[in-house]
């Protein structure tokens, strides 16, 4: 596929601002149109990013524009229909997560769409610069074979009576929240760093009585290579960080030769066994969302489309994240270890 790729964004809500802004910095892409049924949000985004073509109907969008790619930035229950329509037009897709309300619907979406066009799920945490750097250090063997990964997340945006109303109010009524909306990012990141999962255990709770879903939990992933990852998280209690949404947590990654530590400000240290910890030099900056990971995610997709390569987070690969997610909810429900093979 030749650059520039002609792109339209479908959805102009809160998180779409990060997508749209990032697209404007990728020279191989021409953002030609925005689409949203909410005229206020649509016109606001069009004015902010100086996009001339605006549509409230995807039918009109496709009729009037020859597109190579659409970015679907809408709620999960709209993804199937919008992805199916785009695939029917022969337009490649990048779609926000959660991919669908249920695993079954997500699997059907992937099956329907992937036969016709390229599909990437907008799973951006693995593209955060600190995890990219950690992955490169693992590959270099500086900490030996990893055996334990621990991330603690405290966001502090969910304790108020009106929690989430200002940013993403639909969070309040979701029957599944912490794992479905945030934890799936870490499932993907853990797989990116450590490999494939053998079994899981989880304990989930709801701390804020004014919301529907769980907002606190511990999930443990045991990997086929013998390593283990733990995510200890809640959206209720607060972090000491000035911006807990920069890294979304602090990381401890241990191997048989040493340890990598990530602080909430993005700084990392490497401590070889028996030696003093040393700062890890790498580039990270507070732009866009999560160390500019939206930009890096979209840049990866563009590179893959232009060079006819399979992207890292294609639909089929992402279904494994969702299979693990379902096992985590099953584990919490039954209070037992769930093996992925079963």
Buried (B, 14 or more C-beta within 10 A) or exposed (E): BEEBBBBBBBBBBEBBBBBBBBBBEBEBBEBBBBBBBEEEBBBBBBEEBEBEBBBEEBEEBBEEBEBBBBBBBBBBEBBBEBBBBBBEBEBBBBBBBBBBBBBEBBBBBBEBBBEBBBBBBBBBBBBBBBBBBBBEBBEEEBBBEBBBBBBBBBBBBBBEEEBBEEEBEEBBEBEBBBBBBBBBBBBBBBBBBBBEBBBBBBEBEBBBEEBBBBBBBBBBBBBEEEBBBBBBBBBBBEBEBEEBBBBBBBBBBBBEBBBBBBEBBBBBBBBBEEEEBEEBEBEBEEBBBBBBBBBBBBBBBBEBBBEEEEBBBBBEBBBBBBBBBBBBBEBBEEEEBBEBEE
